[in-house]
Amino acid sequence: MGISPSVRMMKDIQKPVRGACPHDCPDTCSLVTTVENGVAVRVGGNPEHRHTDGVLCTKVSRYTERTYHPERLLQPLRRAGPKGAGKFEPITWDAALDDIAQRLAAIAARDPQAILPYSYAGTMGLVQSESIAARFFHKLGASLLDRTICASAGAEALTQTLGGKVGMKVEFFAESKLILIWGSNSIGSNLHFWRLAQAAKRAGAKLVCIDPRRTETAEKCHEHVQLRPGTDAALALALMHELIVNDWLDHDYIAQHTLGWEGLRERALRWSPERAAAICGVSVEQIRSLACDWGTTQPAAIRLNYGMQRVRGGGNAVRAVACLTALTGAWRHRAGGILLSSSSMFPVDKAALQRPDLLAGRTPRTINMVTIGDDLLRPASPAFGPKIEAVIVYNSNPVAVAPESSKVVAGFARDDLFTVVLEHFQTDTADYADYILPATTQLEHWDVHMAYGHTDVLLNRPAIAPVGQAMPNTQIFRELARRMGFDDPCFTQDDQSLCRTAFGDRVDYNRLLEQGFATLDIPDAPFAQGGFPTASGRCEFFSEALARQGQDGLPDHLSNYETAGSSARFPLAMISPPARNFLNSSFVNVRSLRDIEGEPLLEIHASDAAERGIVSGAVVRVFNDRGEYRCKAQVSARARPGVVNGLGVWWRKLGLDGTNVNQLTSQKLTDMGRGPVFYDCLVEVRPA
């Protein structure tokens, strides 16, 4: 039979466009967007990309719903009411950009450090995140932003132990015989790794989940070690103790490829399973059994994620866990070792993209994004420098995601703070803006991506023209640079050229154009013979760099700032893992995904609920000295006794009382990496 004319016409007007998922997820999927008559009708996974294998998470499979959302920002807006009221009026691009440039120039004339960029991982693309934007702020001499809100403690820990954010290749987890999934709900946040773990399980591997919450992943593993938040280093040290006393060690690998063994051995021998069990809240038998599994199974691997590092001792915990792989010689096998992040394996030319030379010898102060609540409220002082007078927010939603949000709100509500927000939607942060500028989504611009869960570079082609008057971040900053009189040719470099600049000749750009991705040339077992990217070339149990900073050179357990049982007023530890169908605060306004999540929830164990007269579905007050948050309670076995799980990150305006879980979290910082301590938080819960 022949093809009907209508089918032939459909084939003529329908085209697939290759792209990349922009979101903060280790999978960095290759996308195929189907376009009909200039409209994106479907986003799917690229079946030709082995790590994506044609499969997307629920969130990104609905990306067209996000792109064509009825509340999408389609034109520049200027504030027309009090800050926070969310009242705006349309304005032309020229009028908005002219006024923004004029106001920034006036502030910069006094002190450019009074201007602060605030951005993170709303897109992981190298071009639409920190290329022209970074050049703009470097040329301006604005305050620098310490981008620490997610991964910096673990990143510093890996750097001090393995030499960088490096690890085993994710595809070989499918061949492992033992997999420890440590601090990760892989089903919700690392779907494609979970498929590899399932392949290993079908081949006979044992899966162990180590997590304070009984997640969907924990339910599907052979074993769940449900430890208390912030006790991961104690568990790792007790495992080392058992490896030593039972001689489950690879002595040759230790001798040839590690540094500081004698000191680590002495420390680990102080950590009996009994001592760790009392701290972790798990049984001695479970610790001994886990140590036996790790010490006697090869190949064995650890998939570490960022949840465990969001406590005071998070960096030490990551260091301790990373040491386990060298003690047993797990690195000898391509299916052995550890993976937290692979991002240091990518040869990104950040200097060429971001042009720090435009600072021209100036050394602006650095503001930590975690402490934005305090910093927006600080007066000028010799120690702090000038008061922050302007904030340019892009790729982030700090009013929702930054800790101790009552202070963040108070800072953004300042009448004397000039705030510009580049966004797709009118988020909690956008409500406090003086100007909102409509940015393009991933379907509408060029970008290039590295990954932190695999080792492929991905290219994103625009599938459709920008919706409404939306502009790429790069173009917005080009326009501002022109109005500020920045005439360096680097401010006119186009996005495709920036994509080429990101990797230079280190990655075959023609291959990216042809197939949408290119695989880095990395050995299957990168550290089988040592060769770690540390100064010594070894896995450094003892870090001289940390010792020079006045820190302990060996990993150790550090108690949380707020330890459960230490406060009669706030006896419950609270962690705030992400809701499964959101990604940080992205996708919260996508109706179909919000319908799946239902409403903001606090999971509480039956024993804690009974003690407080709380039943499922009841509205509860969750509170501490930093604030109060109201939500629905869910009495659930996902919570362990003494720990509640406040699922996030909901937009504040969608909460019961205009707040979210970050009303309760603190601005304290981790032991290394200057990261946040979202999971180091004591609260009390009462019926509302």
Secondary structure, DSSP 8 states (H G I E B T S, - for coil): ----HHHHHHHHHEEEEEEE--SS-TT--EEEEEEETTEEEEEEE-TTSTTTTT---HHHHTHHHHHT-TT---S-EEE-SSTTS--EEE--HHHHHHHHHHHHHHHHHH-GGGEEEEE-SS---TTTTTTHHHHHHHHHT--EEE--TTTHHHHHHHHHHTSSS----GGGGGG-SEEEEES--HHHH-HHHHHHHHHHHHTT-EEEEE-SS--HHHHHSSEEE---TT-HHHHHHHHHHHHHHTT---HHHHHHHEE-HHHHHHHHTT--HHHHHHHHTS-HHHHHHHHHHHHH-SSEEEEE-GGGGSSTTHHHHHHHHHHHHHHTTGGGSTT-EEES--GGGS---HHHHH-GGGGTT----EEEGGGHHHHHT---BTTTBS---EEEEES--HHHHSSSHHHHHHHHT-TT-EEEEEESS--TTGGG-SEEEEB--GGGS-EEE--SSSSEEEEE---S--STT-B-HHHHHHHHHHHTT---GGGG--HHHHHHHHHGGGS-HHHHHHHSEEE----SSTTTT---SSSSSSEESS-HHHHHTTS-SS------SS-TTS-SSS-EEEE--B-TT-BTTBTTT-HHHHHHH-S-EEEE-HHHHHHHT--TT-EEEEEETTEEEEEEEEE-TTS-TTEEEE-B---GGGSTTS--GGGS----B-SSTT-B-TT--EEEEEE-
